[in-house]
């Protein structure tokens, strides 16, 4: 890494943004400071050049990016739809429908968790839709906004990353295929096979999903989340005064309406999103395929190749149109009230858009692509990009490499270098650090997966023969290392205050963003620690994943029982 243009300085902008966000609890301002710090570095300390790049290279191109504009549009339209549903009384009607199922705090948390598992096909849809819909229910049951944001966040990215039908799958499989392309003799068509085989080894994602019902069923919390739960049960929570609160006179209902007023536009949104995912995915695959037009591609390939941002945008638009028509035809609201409620809902999500914009700009700054998203040769865009991920990855993984001569001269034996046994753990921690620092799980996967696969393949030859497989690509160490990239990226994403899903979760749930980060982090770190201690470490010594998942579940229950405390006066019986 002697040729890296910035070395350790490439870590400074994300560190500045993260530290300032935690100290000041002002995420957008902290992100802007991190971006300006990076612009200073790429301009050699010239403040004038840094200011120009700050506006013209980092902020404006990110805002004008078509994909980002669709996500911003989707967020605004969803906010408007939720605002109109709330003003019409549809939310109150939905609460009355769900109330027999979710009568208690425990029932409310489990209901939110189960709904999060159902909306598995896209993390953005999960966070915005469930956060906005379930806020009133959780308020009535005295479940803190912080707990709601945690549950929504913990079922969004983990579920989308594990599901065989989601908007994540094409990205993850493509990154695996890139790595296979660099391994001599490996067939890139096996990427899907390795993706599926690695699912049981994604310990953090599995634990993140499991921790929510464990906390709910045991009725225990710990750390900052316990204080948040105590505050809301005691009635001292001031969330209506928080910047992220949904409270707005324009969205306050006058009376309860039928639950169908809420369910129909939400169902329309989901139906349109799914239909457009199928349509755009099919069109994308057929445009790049030489197969006959009559052959229908597999559903997983269709969903993975879809234009998710377009589907989300038009799904939210038609959902908003549906609730507006319902309100006008049933005379629940006047046209003026629909406009006011739409604007009130949009105002609530505006902070999320600002934070998403600045977080995306910082993520691009720390990456290695040009302003228009093109990849280049080594450090070609160093005048405006920091290549932070490359520096960290090469610095940490350089000691794990073996030369072809060493590989061929070393027979399989029980004397295995320690770094080989620790490879899944090293990769998991590296993916977590990169995802935390850059705020992007996709970017982390894209950077690490090809590098990790090409690094791991020759190291398999240093391991003792595995009776269960003679194929190096399906060796448990290889699968565990692939899983460590995918799962570690989600772990870092959960802890990062500059992650897009973390931002959307806090804003959709009406929770102060840094409160969400600080209350969720102890839970994420707990699951991550167990994933390492009872997952990535023992898997390096050949212990079966089946035994490890059982041990992890017992450890998770034990940690919650020991560290967790019941919320006073929050009995669920």
C-alpha positions as CSV (number, residue, x, y, z in Angstrom):
1,X,0.0,0.0,0.0
2,X,3.0,2.3,-0.3
3,X,1.4,3.6,-3.6
4,X,-1.8,4.7,-1.9
5,X,-2.2,8.4,-2.4
6,X,-3.5,9.3,1.1
7,X,-2.8,6.3,3.4
8,X,-4.2,6.8,6.9
9,X,-5.6,10.2,6.0
10,X,-8.2,8.4,3.9
11,X,-9.8,7.4,7.2
12,X,-10.1,10.9,8.6
13,X,-13.4,12.1,6.9
14,X,-15.6,9.2,8.0
15,X,-14.1,9.4,11.5
16,X,-14.7,13.1,11.7
17,X,-18.3,12.6,10.6
18,X,-19.0,9.7,13.0
19,X,-17.3,11.3,16.0
20,X,-19.1,14.7,15.5
21,X,-22.4,12.9,15.0
22,X,-22.1,11.1,18.3
23,X,-20.9,14.2,20.2
24,X,-23.3,16.8,18.7
25,X,-26.2,14.5,17.7
26,X,-26.5,16.6,14.5
27,X,-26.0,14.0,11.8
28,X,-26.4,16.2,8.7
29,X,-23.9,18.9,9.9
30,X,-21.4,16.2,11.0
31,X,-21.6,14.6,7.6
32,X,-21.1,17.9,5.8
33,X,-18.0,18.5,8.0
34,X,-16.7,15.1,7.1
35,X,-17.2,15.8,3.3
36,X,-15.4,19.1,3.6
37,X,-12.5,17.4,5.5
38,X,-12.2,14.9,2.6
39,X,-12.2,17.7,0.0
40,X,-9.4,19.4,1.9
41,X,-7.4,16.2,1.8
42,X,-7.9,15.6,-2.0
43,X,-7.1,19.3,-2.6
44,X,-3.8,19.3,-0.6
45,X,-5.2,21.6,2.0
46,X,-6.4,24.3,-0.4
47,X,-9.7,25.7,1.2
48,X,-10.9,27.3,-2.0
49,X,-10.4,24.2,-4.1
50,X,-12.0,22.2,-1.3
51,X,-15.0,24.4,-1.2
52,X,-15.5,24.1,-5.0
53,X,-15.2,20.3,-4.9
54,X,-17.4,20.2,-1.8
55,X,-20.3,21.7,-3.9
56,X,-19.6,20.7,-7.5
57,X,-17.9,17.3,-7.1
58,X,-19.5,15.8,-4.0
59,X,-22.9,17.4,-3.0
60,X,-24.4,18.4,-6.4
61,X,-23.6,15.2,-8.4
62,X,-25.0,13.0,-5.5
63,X,-28.2,15.0,-5.4
64,X,-28.6,14.9,-9.2
65,X,-28.0,11.1,-9.5
66,X,-31.1,9.6,-11.0
67,X,-31.1,6.6,-8.7
68,X,-30.8,8.9,-5.6
69,X,-33.5,11.2,-6.9
70,X,-35.9,8.2,-7.2
71,X,-35.1,7.2,-3.6
72,X,-35.7,10.7,-2.4
73,X,-39.0,10.8,-4.3
74,X,-40.1,7.5,-2.9
75,X,-39.3,8.8,0.7
76,X,-41.3,12.0,0.1
77,X,-44.3,10.2,-1.5
78,X,-44.4,7.6,1.3
79,X,-44.3,10.4,3.9
80,X,-47.2,12.1,2.1
81,X,-49.2,8.8,1.9
82,X,-48.7,8.1,5.6
83,X,-49.7,11.7,6.4
84,X,-53.0,11.4,4.5
85,X,-53.7,8.0,5.9
86,X,-53.2,9.4,9.4
87,X,-55.3,12.5,8.8
88,X,-58.2,10.5,7.4
89,X,-58.4,8.3,10.5
90,X,-57.2,5.2,8.7
91,X,-54.3,4.7,11.1
92,X,-56.7,4.7,14.0
93,X,-58.9,2.2,12.3
94,X,-55.8,0.0,11.6
95,X,-54.8,0.2,15.2
96,X,-58.3,-0.9,16.3
97,X,-58.0,-3.9,13.9
98,X,-54.6,-4.9,15.2
99,X,-55.3,-4.2,18.8
100,X,-56.8,-7.7,19.5
101,X,-53.5,-9.2,18.3
102,X,-51.2,-6.7,19.8
103,X,-52.8,-5.9,23.2
104,X,-49.6,-5.8,25.1
105,X,-46.1,-4.4,24.7
106,X,-44.8,-7.9,24.1
107,X,-47.5,-8.5,21.4
108,X,-46.8,-5.1,19.8
109,X,-43.1,-5.9,19.4
110,X,-43.7,-9.4,18.1
111,X,-46.3,-8.1,15.6
112,X,-43.9,-5.5,14.3
113,X,-41.2,-8.2,14.0
114,X,-43.5,-10.6,12.1
115,X,-44.6,-7.9,9.7
116,X,-40.9,-7.0,9.1
117,X,-40.3,-10.7,8.1
118,X,-43.2,-10.5,5.7
119,X,-42.0,-7.4,3.9
120,X,-38.7,-9.2,3.1
121,X,-38.2,-8.2,-0.5
122,X,-36.7,-4.7,0.0
123,X,-35.1,-3.0,3.0
124,X,-36.3,0.5,2.1
125,X,-39.9,-0.6,1.7
126,X,-39.6,-2.4,5.0
127,X,-38.3,0.6,7.0
128,X,-40.4,3.4,5.6
129,X,-43.7,1.4,5.3
130,X,-43.6,-0.3,8.7
131,X,-42.1,2.6,10.6
132,X,-44.8,5.0,9.4
133,X,-47.6,2.5,9.8
134,X,-46.8,1.1,13.2
135,X,-45.9,4.4,15.0
136,X,-49.4,5.0,16.4
137,X,-49.8,1.4,17.6
138,X,-46.4,1.4,19.4
139,X,-47.2,4.8,21.0
140,X,-50.5,3.5,22.3
141,X,-48.8,0.3,23.7
142,X,-46.0,2.5,25.3
143,X,-43.3,1.0,23.1
144,X,-40.6,3.6,22.7
145,X,-39.8,5.1,19.2
146,X,-36.2,3.9,19.8
147,X,-37.4,0.3,20.2
148,X,-39.7,0.5,17.1
149,X,-36.7,1.9,15.1
150,X,-34.5,-1.0,16.3
151,X,-37.1,-3.6,15.4
152,X,-37.7,-2.2,12.0
153,X,-33.9,-1.8,11.3
154,X,-33.2,-5.3,12.5
155,X,-35.7,-6.9,10.1
156,X,-34.8,-4.7,7.1
157,X,-31.2,-5.3,5.9
158,X,-30.8,-8.7,7.6
159,X,-34.0,-10.1,6.1
160,X,-33.2,-8.7,2.6
161,X,-29.7,-10.0,2.7
162,X,-30.8,-13.5,3.6
163,X,-33.9,-13.8,1.4
164,X,-33.6,-15.7,-1.9
165,X,-36.1,-13.3,-3.4
166,X,-35.1,-9.7,-2.7
167,X,-33.6,-6.6,-4.3
168,X,-30.3,-7.5,-2.7
169,X,-29.8,-10.9,-4.3
170,X,-28.5,-9.8,-7.7
171,X,-25.9,-7.5,-6.1
172,X,-24.6,-10.1,-3.7
173,X,-24.5,-12.8,-6.4
174,X,-22.8,-10.5,-8.9
175,X,-20.0,-9.7,-6.3
176,X,-19.5,-13.4,-5.7
177,X,-19.3,-14.0,-9.5
178,X,-16.7,-11.2,-9.8
179,X,-14.5,-13.0,-7.3
180,X,-15.0,-16.4,-9.0
181,X,-13.9,-14.8,-12.2
182,X,-10.5,-14.1,-10.7
183,X,-10.0,-17.7,-9.5
184,X,-8.3,-20.0,-12.0
185,X,-10.6,-22.9,-13.0
186,X,-13.7,-21.5,-11.1
187,X,-17.0,-21.2,-13.0
188,X,-18.8,-17.9,-12.4
189,X,-22.1,-19.6,-12.9
190,X,-21.7,-21.2,-9.5
191,X,-22.2,-17.8,-7.8
192,X,-25.8,-18.6,-7.0
193,X,-24.9,-22.0,-5.5
194,X,-22.3,-20.4,-3.2
195,X,-24.7,-17.6,-2.2
196,X,-27.3,-20.2,-1.0
197,X,-24.7,-22.4,0.6
198,X,-23.3,-19.5,2.6
199,X,-26.7,-18.6,4.2
200,X,-26.3,-20.8,7.3
201,X,-22.9,-19.2,8.0
202,X,-24.3,-15.6,8.1
203,X,-24.3,-15.7,11.9
204,X,-24.8,-12.0,12.5
205,X,-27.8,-11.6,10.2
206,X,-29.5,-14.6,11.8
207,X,-28.8,-13.4,15.3
208,X,-30.0,-9.9,14.6
209,X,-33.3,-11.4,13.4
210,X,-33.5,-13.7,16.4
211,X,-32.7,-11.1,19.1
212,X,-35.9,-9.1,18.5
213,X,-38.3,-11.9,19.6
214,X,-36.0,-13.0,22.4
215,X,-36.0,-9.5,23.9
216,X,-39.8,-9.3,23.5
217,X,-40.6,-12.7,24.9
218,X,-38.3,-12.3,27.9
219,X,-39.5,-8.7,28.4
220,X,-36.0,-7.4,29.1
221,X,-33.8,-4.6,27.8
222,X,-30.4,-3.2,28.6
223,X,-28.3,-0.2,28.0
224,X,-29.7,3.0,26.5
225,X,-32.7,1.1,25.2
226,X,-33.8,0.2,28.8
227,X,-33.7,3.9,29.7
228,X,-35.8,4.8,26.6
229,X,-38.3,2.1,27.5
230,X,-38.5,3.2,31.2
231,X,-39.1,6.8,30.0
232,X,-42.0,5.9,27.7
233,X,-43.7,3.6,30.3
234,X,-43.3,6.3,33.0
235,X,-44.8,8.9,30.6
236,X,-41.7,11.1,30.7
237,X,-40.6,10.5,27.1
238,X,-40.6,13.9,25.2
239,X,-40.6,12.3,21.8
240,X,-43.3,14.7,20.5
241,X,-40.8,17.4,20.9
242,X,-38.1,15.5,19.2
243,X,-36.9,16.6,15.7
244,X,-37.9,13.2,14.3
245,X,-41.4,13.2,15.7
246,X,-44.4,12.5,13.5
247,X,-46.5,15.0,15.5
248,X,-47.9,17.6,13.1
249,X,-51.3,19.3,13.2
250,X,-51.7,18.7,9.5
251,X,-51.6,14.9,10.0
252,X,-53.7,14.6,13.2
253,X,-56.9,12.6,12.7
254,X,-60.3,14.0,13.6
255,X,-61.9,10.5,14.0
256,X,-61.3,6.9,13.3
257,X,-62.1,5.6,9.9
258,X,-62.3,2.0,8.6
259,X,-59.1,0.0,8.7
260,X,-59.5,-0.5,4.9
261,X,-58.6,3.2,4.4
262,X,-55.1,2.4,5.6
263,X,-54.8,-1.1,4.2
264,X,-55.9,-0.5,0.7
265,X,-53.3,2.2,-0.3
266,X,-50.5,0.1,1.5
267,X,-51.6,-3.0,-0.5
268,X,-51.7,-1.0,-3.7
269,X,-48.1,0.3,-3.0
270,X,-46.8,-3.3,-2.3
271,X,-48.7,-4.7,-5.4
272,X,-47.3,-2.0,-7.7
273,X,-43.8,-2.4,-6.3
274,X,-43.8,-6.1,-6.8
275,X,-45.4,-5.8,-10.3
276,X,-42.8,-3.3,-11.4
277,X,-39.9,-5.3,-9.9
278,X,-41.1,-8.3,-12.0
279,X,-41.6,-6.2,-15.1
280,X,-38.3,-4.2,-15.0
281,X,-36.4,-7.4,-14.0
282,X,-37.8,-9.4,-16.9
283,X,-37.0,-6.6,-19.3
284,X,-33.5,-6.2,-18.0
285,X,-32.7,-9.9,-18.3
286,X,-34.2,-10.2,-21.8
287,X,-32.4,-7.2,-23.1
288,X,-29.1,-8.7,-22.2
289,X,-29.9,-12.3,-23.1
290,X,-29.7,-14.3,-26.4
291,X,-32.2,-16.9,-25.2
292,X,-35.6,-17.1,-26.9
293,X,-38.1,-14.5,-25.7
294,X,-40.6,-17.2,-24.7
295,X,-38.3,-18.5,-21.9
296,X,-39.2,-17.0,-18.6
297,X,-36.1,-16.5,-16.3
298,X,-36.2,-17.8,-12.7
299,X,-38.0,-15.5,-10.3
300,X,-34.9,-14.9,-8.2
301,X,-33.0,-13.6,-11.2
302,X,-36.0,-11.4,-12.3
303,X,-36.2,-9.8,-8.8
304,X,-32.5,-9.4,-8.6
305,X,-32.2,-7.6,-12.0
306,X,-35.1,-5.3,-11.3
307,X,-34.9,-1.5,-11.1
308,X,-35.9,-1.2,-7.4
309,X,-35.7,2.5,-7.2
310,X,-38.2,3.0,-10.1
311,X,-40.5,0.4,-8.6
312,X,-40.5,2.0,-5.2
313,X,-41.1,5.5,-6.6
314,X,-44.1,4.6,-8.6
315,X,-45.5,2.2,-6.0
316,X,-45.5,5.1,-3.5
317,X,-47.0,7.5,-6.1
318,X,-49.9,5.2,-6.8
319,X,-50.4,4.5,-3.1
320,X,-50.7,8.2,-2.5
321,X,-53.1,8.6,-5.4
322,X,-55.2,5.7,-4.0
323,X,-55.6,7.2,-0.5
324,X,-56.4,10.6,-2.0
325,X,-59.2,9.1,-4.2
326,X,-60.5,7.2,-1.2
327,X,-60.6,10.3,1.0
328,X,-62.3,12.5,-1.7
329,X,-64.9,9.9,-2.8
330,X,-65.8,9.0,0.7
331,X,-65.7,12.6,1.8
332,X,-63.3,11.8,4.6
333,X,-61.2,14.8,3.7
334,X,-61.5,17.8,1.4
335,X,-59.0,18.4,-1.4
336,X,-57.3,21.1,0.7
337,X,-57.0,18.8,3.7
338,X,-55.4,16.1,1.4
339,X,-52.9,18.7,0.3
340,X,-52.2,19.8,3.9
341,X,-51.8,16.2,5.1
342,X,-49.5,15.4,2.2
343,X,-47.3,18.3,3.0
344,X,-47.3,17.5,6.7
345,X,-46.2,14.0,5.9
346,X,-43.5,15.2,3.6
347,X,-42.1,17.6,6.2
348,X,-41.5,14.7,8.5
349,X,-39.2,12.9,6.1
350,X,-37.3,15.9,4.9
351,X,-34.5,15.4,7.5
352,X,-34.1,11.8,6.3
353,X,-33.5,13.0,2.8
354,X,-30.9,15.6,3.9
355,X,-29.0,13.0,5.9
356,X,-29.3,10.4,3.1
357,X,-28.0,12.9,0.6
358,X,-25.0,13.9,2.7
359,X,-24.3,10.3,3.8
360,X,-24.3,9.2,0.1
361,X,-21.9,12.0,-0.8
362,X,-19.5,11.0,2.0
363,X,-19.7,7.3,0.9
364,X,-18.8,8.3,-2.7
365,X,-15.9,10.4,-1.5
366,X,-14.4,7.5,0.4
367,X,-14.9,5.2,-2.6
368,X,-13.0,4.9,-5.9
369,X,-15.4,5.7,-8.7
370,X,-15.5,8.8,-10.8
371,X,-18.2,11.5,-10.4
372,X,-20.4,9.7,-13.0
373,X,-19.9,6.3,-11.4
374,X,-17.3,4.8,-13.7
375,X,-14.6,2.5,-12.4
376,X,-11.0,3.3,-13.4
377,X,-7.5,2.0,-13.1
378,X,-5.6,2.1,-9.8
379,X,-6.2,5.4,-8.0
380,X,-7.1,7.1,-11.3
381,X,-9.6,9.4,-9.5
382,X,-7.4,10.4,-6.6
383,X,-8.0,14.1,-7.2
384,X,-11.6,13.6,-5.8
385,X,-11.7,10.1,-4.3
386,X,-9.9,8.8,-1.1
387,X,-10.0,5.0,-1.8
388,X,-10.5,4.4,1.9
389,X,-11.8,0.9,1.5
390,X,-8.8,-0.2,-0.6
391,X,-6.4,1.1,2.0
392,X,-8.1,-0.6,5.0
393,X,-8.6,-3.9,3.1
394,X,-5.1,-4.1,1.8
395,X,-3.5,-3.1,5.1
396,X,-5.4,-5.7,7.1
397,X,-5.4,-8.6,4.5
398,X,-1.9,-8.2,3.2
399,X,-0.5,-10.5,5.9
400,X,-2.9,-13.3,5.0
401,X,-1.7,-13.8,1.5
402,X,0.3,-16.8,0.3
403,X,2.4,-17.1,-2.8
404,X,1.7,-19.7,-5.4
405,X,5.1,-21.3,-4.6
406,X,4.3,-21.5,-0.9
407,X,0.9,-22.9,-1.8
408,X,2.2,-25.7,-4.0
409,X,5.1,-26.5,-1.6
410,X,2.8,-26.9,1.4
411,X,0.9,-30.1,1.5
412,X,-2.5,-30.4,3.3
413,X,-1.6,-31.0,7.0
414,X,-2.9,-30.4,10.4
415,X,-0.3,-27.7,10.9
416,X,-2.3,-24.8,9.6
417,X,-1.2,-21.1,9.9
418,X,-3.3,-19.3,12.5
419,X,-4.2,-16.6,10.0
420,X,-6.0,-19.2,7.9
421,X,-8.1,-20.3,10.9
422,X,-8.9,-16.7,11.7
423,X,-9.7,-15.7,8.2
424,X,-13.6,-15.6,8.6
425,X,-13.2,-13.5,11.7
426,X,-10.7,-11.1,10.1
427,X,-13.0,-10.7,7.1
428,X,-16.1,-10.2,9.3
429,X,-14.4,-7.5,11.3
430,X,-12.9,-5.8,8.2
431,X,-16.3,-5.8,6.5
432,X,-17.9,-4.3,9.7
433,X,-15.2,-1.6,9.9
434,X,-15.6,-0.6,6.3
435,X,-19.4,-0.6,6.4
436,X,-19.4,1.4,9.6
437,X,-16.9,4.0,8.2
438,X,-18.5,4.4,4.8
439,X,-22.2,3.8,5.7
440,X,-22.7,1.4,2.8
441,X,-23.1,-2.3,3.0
442,X,-23.3,-2.7,-0.8
443,X,-20.1,-0.8,-1.3
444,X,-18.3,-2.9,1.3
445,X,-19.5,-6.1,-0.3
446,X,-18.4,-4.9,-3.7
447,X,-14.9,-4.1,-2.5
448,X,-14.2,-7.1,-0.3
449,X,-16.0,-10.0,-2.0
450,X,-13.7,-10.3,-5.1
451,X,-10.6,-9.7,-3.0
452,X,-11.7,-12.2,-0.3
453,X,-12.5,-15.0,-2.7
454,X,-9.2,-14.8,-4.5
455,X,-7.4,-14.7,-1.2
456,X,-9.2,-17.6,0.4
457,X,-9.0,-20.0,-2.6
458,X,-5.3,-20.8,-2.3
459,X,-5.5,-20.9,1.5
460,X,-8.0,-23.8,1.4
461,X,-5.0,-25.9,0.2
462,X,-3.3,-25.4,3.6
463,X,-6.2,-27.0,5.5
464,X,-6.6,-30.7,6.3
465,X,-8.9,-32.7,4.0
466,X,-12.6,-32.3,4.7
467,X,-14.5,-35.5,4.5
468,X,-17.7,-33.6,3.6
469,X,-16.4,-32.0,0.5
470,X,-13.6,-32.3,-2.0
471,X,-14.6,-29.0,-3.7
472,X,-12.5,-26.0,-2.5
473,X,-15.3,-23.6,-3.4
474,X,-17.8,-25.3,-1.1
475,X,-15.4,-25.9,1.8
476,X,-16.8,-24.6,5.1
477,X,-14.0,-22.1,5.4
478,X,-14.7,-20.7,1.9
479,X,-18.5,-20.5,2.7
480,X,-17.9,-18.9,6.1
481,X,-15.6,-16.3,4.5
482,X,-18.2,-15.4,1.9
483,X,-20.8,-15.2,4.6
484,X,-18.5,-13.0,6.7
485,X,-18.3,-10.4,4.0
486,X,-22.1,-10.3,3.6
487,X,-22.9,-10.5,7.3
488,X,-20.1,-8.2,8.5
489,X,-21.3,-5.5,6.1
490,X,-24.8,-5.7,7.6
491,X,-23.3,-5.5,11.1
492,X,-21.3,-2.4,10.4
493,X,-24.3,-0.9,8.6
494,X,-26.4,-1.4,11.8
495,X,-23.9,0.4,14.0
496,X,-23.1,3.3,11.6
497,X,-24.8,6.7,12.0
498,X,-24.2,7.4,8.3
499,X,-26.0,4.3,7.0
500,X,-29.0,4.8,4.7
501,X,-31.1,2.1,6.3
502,X,-30.3,3.4,9.8
503,X,-31.2,6.9,8.7
504,X,-34.5,5.8,7.2
505,X,-35.4,3.7,10.2
506,X,-35.0,6.5,12.6
507,X,-36.9,9.0,10.5
508,X,-39.7,6.7,9.5
509,X,-40.3,5.8,13.2
510,X,-40.2,9.4,14.3
511,X,-37.1,8.8,16.5
512,X,-34.1,11.1,16.9
513,X,-31.5,9.7,14.6
514,X,-28.6,9.6,17.1
515,X,-30.9,8.2,19.8
516,X,-31.7,5.3,17.4
517,X,-28.0,4.7,16.7
518,X,-27.0,4.8,20.4
519,X,-29.9,2.6,21.6
520,X,-29.4,0.0,18.8
521,X,-25.6,-0.2,18.9
522,X,-25.4,-2.3,22.2
523,X,-27.8,-4.8,20.7
524,X,-25.9,-5.0,17.4
525,X,-22.6,-5.3,19.2
526,X,-24.0,-8.1,21.4
527,X,-25.1,-10.1,18.4
528,X,-21.9,-9.3,16.6
529,X,-19.7,-10.5,19.5
530,X,-21.7,-13.7,19.8
531,X,-21.4,-14.2,16.0
532,X,-17.6,-14.0,16.4
533,X,-17.1,-15.9,19.6
534,X,-19.5,-18.8,18.8
535,X,-19.4,-18.5,15.0
536,X,-16.5,-17.2,12.9
537,X,-13.8,-18.3,15.3
538,X,-14.9,-21.9,15.9
539,X,-15.9,-22.4,12.3
540,X,-12.2,-21.9,11.4
541,X,-11.4,-25.0,13.4
542,X,-14.0,-27.1,11.6
543,X,-17.0,-27.0,14.0
544,X,-20.3,-27.5,12.2
545,X,-22.5,-24.5,11.7
546,X,-25.6,-26.4,13.0
547,X,-24.0,-26.8,16.5
548,X,-22.8,-23.2,16.4
549,X,-26.2,-21.7,15.7
550,X,-27.7,-23.7,18.7
551,X,-24.9,-22.4,20.9
552,X,-25.4,-18.9,19.7
553,X,-29.1,-19.0,20.5
554,X,-28.3,-20.2,24.0
555,X,-25.7,-17.5,24.5
556,X,-28.0,-14.8,23.2
557,X,-30.8,-15.9,25.7
558,X,-28.2,-16.0,28.5
559,X,-26.8,-12.6,27.7
560,X,-30.3,-11.1,27.7
561,X,-31.2,-12.8,30.9
562,X,-28.1,-11.6,32.7
563,X,-27.7,-8.1,31.3
564,X,-31.4,-7.3,30.7
565,X,-33.8,-5.9,33.2
566,X,-37.6,-5.7,33.1
567,X,-39.1,-2.4,32.4
568,X,-40.9,-1.2,35.6
569,X,-44.7,-1.1,35.3
570,X,-44.4,-2.6,31.8
571,X,-45.9,-6.0,32.5
572,X,-47.2,-7.8,29.5
573,X,-49.5,-10.2,31.3
